[in-house]
Amino acid sequence: MDTPLPVPDVTPLRGERVKFTPLRMENIHTHFRWNNDPELNRLDSEVPHEEESFGAFKDRFERMCEEPTPSNRTFEIHALEDETLIGVAYATRISPHSHHAKVGITIGDRDYWGRGYGRASFEILLSYCFNQIDLHRVSAETFEYHTAWRDLIEGMGFTREGTARDHLRRDGRYWDKGLYALLEPEYRARRGEVKQEPSVEAA
Ligand SMILES: CC(C)(COP(=O)(O)OP(=O)(O)OC[C@H]1O[C@@H](n2cnc3c(N)ncnc32)[C@H](O)[C@@H]1OP(=O)(O)O)[C@@H](O)C(=O)NCCC(=O)NCCS
C-alpha cells in the first residue's frame, strides 16, 4: 500500500520576498478577478477562457479552501514588502506512490510582473515540494508562445524532456507544449546540498 506523503504544513511558508499561505475565503474577490481574466487564462490554462459566474466560482473556491487534499496543494502568494496578495502557486497531480507532481505559478497582479516575484515564489514552491512533502520529481509545462515562463523554468534548472507537438489550439493555429522536469538530486546539486539518507547499520 502507498505510504501517504507528509501532511502539508499550513503555517505560512516564508522566503525573503514572499510568503505562502493557504487560500483564504476573505480573498475570494481577488481570486475571482484573476479566474476571469482572459490574458491570465491564455498564459496559464489549457482550458479556453469562459466567463464563470461568481456563484459557480464561490462553490468551487469554497472546496479549494478546504484543501489540503492528497493530490493538490494551492497557496496564496503574498509580497512581504507590502503584504499584498499577488498570486497563487500550486503543486497538483501529486502522486504518493511515485513522489511526483506538476507545479505552476500565477502572479495575478500585473504590477508585480518582471520584479523577481515569480522566481522568489518558485524557490519556495520547490523547497516545499522537495523538503516538506518529499517529492522526487517536479514537472512543469510551457506553451510555445509563453517565453517568460519557459525562461523562468529553464532558469530554475528544469530539463526539457519533450514536446507535445501542436498540443494547443489558440489564435487560429496550433502551438507546441514543452514538457519539463526537475529531479530532487538535481535540485540539491544546484544548491550545493546533499540529501541526508538514514544511515544503514552493518549486518
Ligand atoms: C510567468 C510569471 C510567473 C513570471 O513571473 P515574474 O515575477 O514576472 O518573473 P520574474 O521577475 O521573477 O523573472 C524570472 C525570470 O522569468 C523570465 N521572465 C520574466 N518575465 C519575462 C519576460 N517578460 N520575458 C522573458 N522572460 C521573462 C526571465 O527568465 C526572468 O529571469 P531574469 O530576471 O533573470 O531575466 C508571471 O509573469 C506570471 O504569473 N504570468 C501570468 C501567469 C503565468 O503565465 N503563469 C505561468 C504558467 S502556470
PDBQT file of the ligand as one rigid body, heavy atoms in Angstrom, charges set to zero:
ROOT
HETATM    1  C1  LIG A 301       5.397  33.892 -15.814  1.00  0.00    +0.000 C 
HETATM    2  C2  LIG A 301       5.470  34.558 -14.445  1.00  0.00    +0.000 C 
HETATM    3  C3  LIG A 301       5.234  33.515 -13.360  1.00  0.00    +0.000 C 
HETATM    4  C4  LIG A 301       6.873  35.131 -14.266  1.00  0.00    +0.000 C 
HETATM    5  O1  LIG A 301       6.937  35.770 -13.014  1.00  0.00    +0.000 OA
HETATM    6  P1  LIG A 301       7.631  37.198 -12.877  1.00  0.00    +0.000 P 
HETATM    7  O2  LIG A 301       7.566  37.611 -11.464  1.00  0.00    +0.000 OA
HETATM    8  O3  LIG A 301       7.014  38.117 -13.868  1.00  0.00    +0.000 OA
HETATM    9  O4  LIG A 301       9.127  36.840 -13.304  1.00  0.00    +0.000 OA
HETATM   10  P2  LIG A 301      10.471  37.258 -12.547  1.00  0.00    +0.000 P 
HETATM   11  O5  LIG A 301      10.553  38.738 -12.488  1.00  0.00    +0.000 OA
HETATM   12  O6  LIG A 301      10.617  36.505 -11.283  1.00  0.00    +0.000 OA
HETATM   13  O7  LIG A 301      11.543  36.763 -13.604  1.00  0.00    +0.000 OA
HETATM   14  C5  LIG A 301      12.088  35.444 -13.525  1.00  0.00    +0.000 C 
HETATM   15  C6  LIG A 301      12.583  35.009 -14.874  1.00  0.00    +0.000 C 
HETATM   16  O8  LIG A 301      11.453  34.776 -15.713  1.00  0.00    +0.000 OA
HETATM   17  C7  LIG A 301      11.786  35.157 -17.031  1.00  0.00    +0.000 C 
HETATM   18  N1  LIG A 301      10.946  36.296 -17.408  1.00  0.00    +0.000 N 
HETATM   19  C8  LIG A 301      10.116  37.018 -16.617  1.00  0.00    +0.000 A 
HETATM   20  N2  LIG A 301       9.449  37.944 -17.346  1.00  0.00    +0.000 NA
HETATM   21  C9  LIG A 301       9.875  37.793 -18.614  1.00  0.00    +0.000 A 
HETATM   22  C10 LIG A 301       9.536  38.411 -19.850  1.00  0.00    +0.000 A 
HETATM   23  N3  LIG A 301       8.616  39.386 -19.930  1.00  0.00    +0.000 N 
HETATM   24  N4  LIG A 301      10.127  37.967 -20.977  1.00  0.00    +0.000 NA
HETATM   25  C11 LIG A 301      11.044  36.974 -20.947  1.00  0.00    +0.000 A 
HETATM   26  N5  LIG A 301      11.408  36.341 -19.795  1.00  0.00    +0.000 NA
HETATM   27  C12 LIG A 301      10.826  36.740 -18.662  1.00  0.00    +0.000 A 
HETATM   28  C13 LIG A 301      13.229  35.547 -17.050  1.00  0.00    +0.000 C 
HETATM   29  O9  LIG A 301      13.999  34.388 -17.267  1.00  0.00    +0.000 OA
HETATM   30  C14 LIG A 301      13.426  36.024 -15.635  1.00  0.00    +0.000 C 
HETATM   31  O10 LIG A 301      14.747  35.921 -15.234  1.00  0.00    +0.000 OA
HETATM   32  P3  LIG A 301      15.698  37.225 -15.279  1.00  0.00    +0.000 P 
HETATM   33  O11 LIG A 301      15.027  38.254 -14.422  1.00  0.00    +0.000 OA
HETATM   34  O12 LIG A 301      16.979  36.722 -14.722  1.00  0.00    +0.000 OA
HETATM   35  O13 LIG A 301      15.758  37.643 -16.713  1.00  0.00    +0.000 OA
HETATM   36  C15 LIG A 301       4.445  35.723 -14.307  1.00  0.00    +0.000 C 
HETATM   37  O14 LIG A 301       4.692  36.672 -15.291  1.00  0.00    +0.000 OA
HETATM   38  C16 LIG A 301       3.009  35.251 -14.371  1.00  0.00    +0.000 C 
HETATM   39  O15 LIG A 301       2.495  34.736 -13.394  1.00  0.00    +0.000 OA
HETATM   40  N6  LIG A 301       2.318  35.404 -15.505  1.00  0.00    +0.000 N 
HETATM   41  C17 LIG A 301       0.902  35.053 -15.637  1.00  0.00    +0.000 C 
HETATM   42  C18 LIG A 301       0.555  33.591 -15.322  1.00  0.00    +0.000 C 
HETATM   43  C19 LIG A 301       1.528  32.626 -15.921  1.00  0.00    +0.000 C 
HETATM   44  O16 LIG A 301       1.930  32.775 -17.050  1.00  0.00    +0.000 OA
HETATM   45  N7  LIG A 301       1.910  31.582 -15.172  1.00  0.00    +0.000 N 
HETATM   46  C20 LIG A 301       2.847  30.582 -15.663  1.00  0.00    +0.000 C 
HETATM   47  C21 LIG A 301       2.174  29.321 -16.152  1.00  0.00    +0.000 C 
HETATM   48  S1  LIG A 301       1.436  28.390 -14.827  1.00  0.00    +0.000 SA
ENDROOT
TORSDOF 0
